[in-house]
Amino acid sequence: MSDFREALELISEFPCSEHPGFSTALACTRCGTFICAFCALSSAGLCFRCLHAAPELATRRARLAAFLVDGAALVLPSLFLGVLRCLALPGEPAMKASVVYIPALLALLVHASLIRGTGASLGKRLLGIRVVRRDGHPAELWRIALLRNALPMALCSYCVWFGLVDALFFVGEERRCLHDWVAGTRVVKALGRGARSLRGA
């Protein structure tokens, strides 16, 4: 117990590299560098180097899970309404009424609102990841909506193989799909709250 106390006293004797008037009190939550209490409060427990370092890339598993969540949020409510309509009106086509697609439209509006505020759709928000520009700055809504989403979907409608080619780019070292290269974006782990189970590698 005395060794532990001595270690704490030794740590507290060193001044913080960012705030010379403060002594070190705890370690950076990312790299373990000792920082003062002021650093912990003002920078979410990160040292200056980690705070300004490039965000860690999102894992392949987290991106896939986010994609599945977003797809389910768009498709399943409309599919459910289509099934109900088919049961209520057996002679009518299930998916040809415009009312069936209202949930999908609402889901798109929710996605757009989330992307505008955080750079993350519903799935990405749940998985603790977000889209940023190549330089790390927040990505604009038009960049995400048009270049990352609308353009790939339009190309896939003309050539199904485009989706496979787009996904194959993801295995590269930078984990960027073809639409990420076109849009000048990348997907990174968001600081703060995130997914607990699928956030790992």
Secondary structure, DSSP 4 states (H G I P E B T S, - for coil): -HHHHHHHHHHHTSBPSS-TTSBEEEE-TTT--EEEHHHHHHTTT--HHHHTSPPPBPPHHHHHHHHHHHHHHHHHHHHHHHHHHHHH-TTS-TT-SGGGGHHHHHHHHHHHHHHHHHS--HHHHHHTEEEEETTSSBPPHHIIIIIIIIHHHHHHHH-THHHHHHHHGGGSTT---HHHHHHTEEEEEPSSS--SSS---
